[in-house]
Amino acid sequence: MSLKTGTYSLNSNSGKVSVYTYKAGLLSKLAHDLLIDMTEFKVNVDVPEDGFASGSLGLEIQANSLKVDCAMKNGERQPDTLKEKDIADIETDMAKKVLHPDKYPTVSFKSKAIQEKEGGYHISGDLSLHGVTKSVDFDIDTSDGSLKGRFTIIQTDYGVKPFKAMMGTLKIKDEIDISFDLALS
């Protein structure tokens, strides 16, 4: 579905931008895959009269705004698995040991090329995270007039050391998924 001409400014009232992390290591049975919500973000979408393929997509996330939503198991939400203290500990570790928002306060994306494809668009652009900028490509589904998609990044590509504990026997995989579901209205 083609997007309507206009300039859209989206935030957490427009939908969700989330991170999925996955457990690894010898003691991974003690850990949880996690769904983490980005609570402070801005998405700017420009759709000129000649179509989104000649437009732009930009994103800025406050690195200190990541909040644990819930544990996941086999792709299913497990909302009652984590205690409040577990969530607080995870969020503290994310800030202090992984993202360092005092030094790297924002995560950003800026599109360089947008190509129309069936049901949506293919986006190419630059993702800046933890002081490193790399090219990423992903598809977005616009079939219902919103922006939906998911892509994978490798944390170490951006200088991020995946969280680990217990001398590395409990850790988060290097690959994380970022998903979004944003209404344009």
Backbone hydrogen bonds in HBPLUS format (Angstrom, degrees):
<---DONOR---> <-ACCEPTOR-->    atom                        ^
c    i                          cat <-CA-CA->   ^        H-A-AA   ^      H-
h    n   atom  resd res      DA  || num        DHA   H-A  angle D-A-AA Bond
n    s   type  num  typ     dist DA aas  dist angle  dist       angle   num
A0006-GLY N   A0047-VAL O   2.87 MM  41  5.18 158.5  1.92 137.7 143.8     1
A0047-VAL N   A0006-GLY O   2.81 MM  41  5.18 168.8  1.82 161.7 164.5     2
A0008-TYR N   A0045-VAL O   2.74 MM  37  4.97 167.5  1.75 153.5 158.0     3
A0045-VAL N   A0008-TYR O   2.89 MM  37  4.97 162.7  1.92 144.9 150.4     4
A0010-LEU N   A0043-VAL O   2.72 MM  33  4.87 175.0  1.72 155.6 157.2     5
A0043-VAL N   A0010-LEU O   2.90 MM  33  4.87 159.5  1.94 133.6 137.1     6
A0014-SER N   A0011-ASN O   2.78 MM   3  5.40 159.4  1.82 121.9 129.1     7
A0183-ALA N   A0014-SER O   2.81 MM 169  5.31 170.5  1.82 155.8 152.8     8
A0016-LYS N   A0181-ASP O   3.02 MM 165  5.42 147.6  2.12 141.7 143.1     9
A0181-ASP N   A0016-LYS O   2.95 MM 165  5.42 154.2  2.01 156.0 159.1    10
A0038-MET N   A0017-VAL O   2.93 MM  21  5.63 161.2  1.97 172.2 166.3    11
A0018-SER N   A0179-SER O   2.84 MM 161  5.24 161.7  1.88 145.4 151.6    12
A0179-SER N   A0018-SER O   2.88 MM 161  5.24 158.9  1.92 141.4 148.5    13
A0019-VAL N   A0036-ILE O   2.73 MM  17  5.02 157.5  1.78 149.9 157.8    14
A0036-ILE N   A0019-VAL O   2.82 MM  17  5.02 167.0  1.83 157.3 160.4    15
A0020-TYR N   A0177-ASP O   2.78 MM 157  5.03 158.5  1.82 147.8 152.7    16
A0177-ASP N   A0020-TYR O   3.09 MM 157  5.03 161.1  2.12 143.1 147.6    17
A0021-THR N   A0034-LEU O   3.02 MM  13  5.19 157.6  2.07 140.6 147.8    18
A0034-LEU N   A0021-THR O   3.05 MM  13  5.19 150.8  2.14 126.1 135.1    19
A0173-LYS N   A0022-TYR O   2.70 MM 151  5.53 172.3  1.71 170.1 172.8    20
A0024-ALA N   A0171-LYS O   2.75 MM 147  5.23 136.9  1.94 156.2 150.8    21
A0171-LYS N   A0024-ALA O   3.12 MM 147  5.23 162.1  2.15 142.3 137.9    22
A0028-SER N   A0025-GLY O   3.06 MM   3  5.11 151.5  2.15 119.9 116.8    23
A0027-LEU N   A0169-THR O   2.68 MM 142  5.40 167.4  1.70 145.8 149.1    24
A0030-LEU N   A0027-LEU O   2.94 MM   3  5.77 163.8  1.96 125.4 130.4    25
A0031-ALA N   A0028-SER O   2.97 MM   3  5.13 156.4  2.03 107.8 115.4    26
A0072-MET N   A0033-ASP O   2.80 MM  39  5.04 151.3  1.88 133.1 133.4    27
A0035-LEU N   A0070-CYS O   2.93 MM  35  5.49 161.6  1.96 171.8 171.0    28
A0069-ASP N   A0035-LEU O   2.81 MM  34  5.52 159.7  1.85 149.3 154.8    29
A0070-CYS N   A0035-LEU O   3.33 MM  35  5.49 155.4  2.39 137.8 144.1    30
A0037-ASP N   A0067-LYS O   2.78 MM  30  5.28 151.3  1.86 168.2 158.4    31
A0067-LYS N   A0037-ASP O   2.84 MM  30  5.28 164.0  1.87 156.0 161.0    32
A0039-THR N   A0065-SER O   3.02 MM  26  5.27 170.7  2.03 135.0 138.0    33
A0062-GLN N   A0040-GLU O   3.00 MM  22  5.70 170.9  2.01 166.1 166.2    34
A0042-LYS N   A0060-GLU O   2.85 MM  18  5.29 150.1  1.94 148.5 158.5    35
A0060-GLU N   A0042-LYS O   2.87 MM  18  5.29 149.0  1.97 150.8 159.2    36
A0044-ASN N   A0058-GLY O   2.86 MM  14  5.07 155.5  1.92 136.7 145.0    37
A0058-GLY N   A0044-ASN O   2.86 MM  14  5.07 153.4  1.93 148.3 155.5    38
A0046-ASP N   A0056-SER O   2.95 MM  10  5.17 168.0  1.97 146.1 148.7    39
A0056-SER N   A0046-ASP O   3.11 MM  10  5.17 149.5  2.21 131.1 139.4    40
A0051-GLY N   A0048-PRO O   2.94 MM   3  5.43 159.6  1.98 121.6 123.3    41
A0054-SER N   A0051-GLY O   3.15 MM   3  5.95 159.6  2.20 117.9 123.3    42
A0055-GLY N   A0052-PHE O   2.75 MM   3  4.59 160.9  1.79 109.0 113.3    43
A0111-SER N   A0057-LEU O   2.90 MM  54  5.31 154.1  1.97 161.9 168.4    44
A0059-LEU N   A0109-PHE O   2.88 MM  50  4.95 155.0  1.94 144.7 145.3    45
A0109-PHE N   A0059-LEU O   2.88 MM  50  4.95 151.8  1.96 138.7 141.5    46
A0061-ILE N   A0107-VAL O   2.75 MM  46  5.03 162.6  1.78 156.0 161.1    47
A0107-VAL N   A0061-ILE O   2.89 MM  46  5.03 152.3  1.97 142.7 150.7    48
A0065-SER N   A0062-GLN O   2.95 MM   3  5.47 157.1  2.00 125.0 126.4    49
A0063-ALA N   A0105-PRO O   2.80 MM  42  5.27 164.1  1.83 136.7 140.6    50
A0078-GLN N   A0071-ALA O   2.79 MM   7  5.18 150.3  1.87 161.2 151.4    51
A0073-LYS N   A0076-GLU O   2.88 MM   3  5.25 156.2  1.94 145.3 152.9    52
A0076-GLU N   A0073-LYS O   2.93 MM   3  5.25 163.0  1.96 114.9 120.3    53
A0081-THR N   A0078-GLN O   3.24 MM   3  5.72 168.1  2.26 125.3 125.4    54
A0086-ASP N   A0083-LYS O   3.02 MM   3  5.15 115.2  2.45 100.2 115.9    55
A0087-ILE N   A0083-LYS O   3.04 MM   4  6.41 161.1  2.08 158.1 162.9    56
A0088-ALA N   A0084-GLU O   2.94 MM   4  6.20 162.8  1.97 150.7 155.4    57
A0089-ASP N   A0085-LYS O   2.87 MM   4  6.07 160.4  1.91 152.0 157.1    58
A0090-ILE N   A0086-ASP O   2.92 MM   4  6.16 160.5  1.96 153.0 158.2    59
A0091-GLU N   A0087-ILE O   2.94 MM   4  6.16 166.1  1.96 155.0 158.6    60
A0092-THR N   A0088-ALA O   2.98 MM   4  6.15 152.7  2.05 145.7 153.2    61
A0093-ASP N   A0089-ASP O   2.92 MM   4  6.14 164.0  1.95 150.7 155.1    62
A0094-MET N   A0090-ILE O   2.84 MM   4  6.07 155.4  1.90 151.5 158.7    63
A0095-ALA N   A0091-GLU O   3.17 MM   4  6.35 157.5  2.22 141.3 146.2    64
A0096-LYS N   A0092-THR O   2.87 MM   4  6.03 174.2  1.87 164.5 163.5    65
A0097-LYS N   A0093-ASP O   2.80 MM   4  5.18 153.7  1.87 136.0 144.8    66
A0099-LEU N   A0094-MET O   2.77 MM   5  5.97 175.2  1.77 177.5 177.6    67
A0100-HIS N   A0095-ALA O   2.94 MM   5  5.31 141.3  2.09 142.9 149.7    68
A0103-LYS N   A0100-HIS O   3.04 MM   3  5.70 136.8  2.23 118.0 127.5    69
A0104-TYR N   A0100-HIS O   2.92 MM   4  6.03 161.7  1.95 151.6 157.2    70
A0108-SER N   A0128-SER O   2.99 MM  20  5.17 158.0  2.04 141.8 148.8    71
A0128-SER N   A0108-SER O   2.74 MM  20  5.17 167.0  1.75 154.8 159.3    72
A0110-LYS N   A0126-ASP O   3.03 MM  16  5.46 146.8  2.14 141.4 151.7    73
A0126-ASP N   A0110-LYS O   2.96 MM  16  5.46 156.2  2.02 149.4 149.8    74
A0112-LYS N   A0124-SER O   2.65 MM  12  5.66 177.2  1.65 147.1 146.3    75
A0113-ALA N   A0124-SER O   3.09 MM  11  5.13 161.9  2.12 140.4 139.7    76
A0124-SER N   A0113-ALA O   2.89 MM  11  5.13 159.3  1.93 159.4 159.0    77
A0115-GLN N   A0122-HIS O   2.88 MM   7  5.09 163.3  1.91 148.0 153.7    78
A0122-HIS N   A0115-GLN O   2.71 MM   7  5.09 159.0  1.76 150.4 157.9    79
A0117-LYS N   A0120-GLY O   2.94 MM   3  5.39 167.9  1.95 138.0 134.5    80
A0120-GLY N   A0117-LYS O   2.99 MM   3  5.39 166.0  2.01 135.3 135.1    81
A0142-THR N   A0119-GLY O   2.92 MM  23  6.03 159.1  1.97 141.3 148.3    82
A0121-TYR N   A0140-ILE O   3.01 MM  19  5.39 153.4  2.09 144.3 152.4    83
A0140-ILE N   A0121-TYR O   2.84 MM  19  5.39 160.8  1.88 156.5 161.5    84
A0123-ILE N   A0138-PHE O   2.73 MM  15  5.41 172.7  1.74 178.0 175.5    85
A0138-PHE N   A0123-ILE O   2.94 MM  15  5.41 153.4  2.01 150.7 158.5    86
A0125-GLY N   A0136-VAL O   2.99 MM  11  5.63 153.7  2.06 160.5 168.1    87
A0136-VAL N   A0125-GLY O   2.86 MM  11  5.63 156.5  1.91 150.9 157.0    88
A0127-LEU N   A0134-LYS O   2.81 MM   7  5.49 167.1  1.83 169.1 166.1    89
A0134-LYS N   A0127-LEU O   2.97 MM   7  5.49 158.2  2.01 148.1 151.7    90
A0129-LEU N   A0132-VAL O   2.86 MM   3  5.43 157.6  1.91 158.0 158.0    91
A0132-VAL N   A0129-LEU O   3.01 MM   3  5.43 162.9  2.04 117.1 122.7    92
A0141-ASP N   A0148-LYS O   2.69 MM   7  5.05 163.1  1.72 151.6 157.4    93
A0148-LYS N   A0141-ASP O   3.10 MM   7  5.05 143.9  2.23 136.4 146.3    94
A0145-GLY N   A0142-THR O   2.94 MM   3  5.11 166.2  1.96 118.8 119.5    95
A0147-LEU N   A0182-LEU O   2.82 MM  35  5.14 165.2  1.84 153.8 157.4    96
A0182-LEU N   A0147-LEU O   2.86 MM  35  5.14 163.0  1.89 148.1 153.4    97
A0149-GLY N   A0180-PHE O   3.04 MM  31  5.50 151.5  2.13 149.6 150.1    98
A0180-PHE N   A0149-GLY O   2.94 MM  31  5.50 152.9  2.02 152.2 152.1    99
A0151-PHE N   A0178-ILE O   2.90 MM  27  5.48 154.6  1.96 150.9 158.9   100
A0178-ILE N   A0151-PHE O   2.77 MM  27  5.48 164.9  1.80 166.3 171.6   101
A0153-ILE N   A0176-ILE O   2.96 MM  23  5.68 160.0  2.00 162.4 169.0   102
A0176-ILE N   A0153-ILE O   3.00 MM  23  5.68 161.8  2.04 160.9 166.8   103
A0157-ASP N   A0154-ILE O   3.03 MM   3  5.49 141.3  2.18 111.4 122.4   104
A0155-GLN N   A0174-ASP O   2.91 MM  19  5.38 173.2  1.92 150.2 148.0   105
A0158-TYR N   A0155-GLN O   2.91 MM   3  5.54 153.7  1.98 117.5 125.4   106
A0160-VAL N   A0155-GLN O   3.16 MM   5  5.08 157.0  2.22 136.2 130.0   107
A0159-GLY N   A0156-THR O   3.13 MM   3  4.82 166.8  2.15 103.9 104.8   108
A0172-ILE N   A0163-PHE O   2.90 MM   9  5.52 152.0  1.98 164.3 161.2   109
A0165-ALA N   A0170-LEU O   2.72 MM   5  5.26 155.8  1.77 162.8 168.3   110
A0168-GLY N   A0165-ALA O   2.98 MM   3  5.34 129.2  2.25 106.8 120.3   111
A0170-LEU N   A0165-ALA O   3.31 MM   5  5.26 154.1  2.38 153.5 146.7   112
A0169-THR N   A0166-MET O   3.13 MM   3  5.56 168.0  2.14 116.4 119.8   113
